[in-house]
Amino acid sequence: MMKTVPLSKTLSIDQLNHLIDTGHVYVTPLGLNRTAYIVVNHKPFMVITTDISINGIQLSGAWYTWEDIEAMGGVYDSEFDALKAIANGV
């Protein structure tokens, strides 16, 4: 049985290229079960990243499409980044 495993340095370049070619490798903006910040009413709001998919992200149990997140002003790794985005007019 195959199971989900994180990428590691034990994979060869050929194996990694095969995973990329077959659509198994994605770059996610945030890690799972980590805090993140979204901008709500021009204030940073802390959430937990509970799941990430190709079409959206689940933050504290609520699903958002990437377009919804972009319209809200984005999702940020730190409160400082969210505050900086607010100051820049997001």
C-alpha positions as CSV (number, residue, x, y, z in Angstrom):
1,M,0.0,0.0,0.0
2,M,1.3,3.5,-0.9
3,K,0.8,6.3,1.6
4,T,1.5,10.0,1.6
5,V,5.0,10.8,2.6
6,P,7.0,14.1,2.6
7,L,9.6,14.6,-0.1
8,S,13.1,13.9,1.2
9,K,16.6,13.9,-0.1
10,T,16.5,10.1,-0.5
11,L,14.6,10.5,-3.8
12,S,16.7,10.5,-6.9
13,I,16.5,13.2,-9.5
14,D,14.7,10.8,-11.9
15,Q,12.1,10.0,-9.2
16,L,11.6,13.6,-8.5
17,N,11.2,14.5,-12.2
18,H,8.7,11.6,-12.6
19,L,6.6,13.0,-9.7
20,I,6.7,16.5,-11.2
21,D,5.8,15.2,-14.7
22,T,2.8,13.2,-13.3
23,G,1.4,16.1,-11.3
24,H,2.3,14.8,-7.9
25,V,4.4,17.7,-6.7
26,Y,3.0,21.0,-5.7
27,V,4.4,24.0,-3.9
28,T,2.1,25.2,-1.1
29,P,2.2,28.7,0.3
30,L,1.8,27.5,4.0
31,G,2.4,24.5,6.1
32,L,-0.4,22.4,7.5
33,N,-1.4,22.9,11.2
34,R,0.5,26.2,11.3
35,T,-0.8,29.7,12.2
36,A,-1.4,32.1,9.4
37,Y,-3.0,35.5,9.1
38,I,-5.7,36.8,6.8
39,V,-6.9,40.4,6.5
40,V,-10.5,40.9,7.7
41,N,-11.9,44.5,7.8
42,H,-8.4,45.9,7.5
43,K,-7.2,43.9,10.5
44,P,-5.0,40.8,10.7
45,F,-6.9,37.8,11.9
46,M,-5.1,34.7,13.1
47,V,-6.2,31.3,11.6
48,I,-4.9,27.8,11.5
49,T,-4.1,26.2,8.1
50,T,-6.0,23.0,8.3
51,D,-5.9,21.8,4.7
52,I,-4.6,22.9,1.3
53,S,-5.8,21.9,-2.1
54,I,-5.2,22.9,-5.7
55,N,-8.4,25.0,-5.7
56,G,-8.4,26.5,-2.3
57,I,-7.3,26.5,1.3
58,Q,-9.0,25.6,4.6
59,L,-8.4,28.1,7.3
60,S,-9.7,27.2,10.8
61,G,-12.1,24.8,9.3
62,A,-13.6,27.1,6.6
63,W,-12.7,26.6,2.9
64,Y,-11.7,29.6,0.8
65,T,-10.9,29.5,-2.9
66,W,-7.6,31.1,-3.9
67,E,-9.7,33.9,-5.6
68,D,-11.5,34.6,-2.4
69,I,-8.3,34.8,-0.5
70,E,-6.8,37.1,-3.1
71,A,-9.9,39.4,-2.9
72,M,-9.7,39.5,0.9
73,G,-6.1,40.6,0.7
74,G,-4.1,37.4,0.9
75,V,-2.9,35.0,3.5
76,Y,0.3,35.6,5.3
77,D,2.9,33.6,7.4
78,S,3.1,36.3,10.1
79,E,1.1,39.1,11.6
80,F,3.9,41.5,10.6
81,D,3.5,40.5,6.9
82,A,-0.3,41.0,7.2
83,L,0.2,44.5,8.8
84,K,2.7,45.4,6.2
85,A,0.2,44.5,3.5
86,I,-2.5,46.6,5.2
87,A,-0.1,49.6,5.4
88,N,0.6,49.1,1.6
89,G,-3.1,49.4,0.8
90,V,-4.2,45.8,0.4
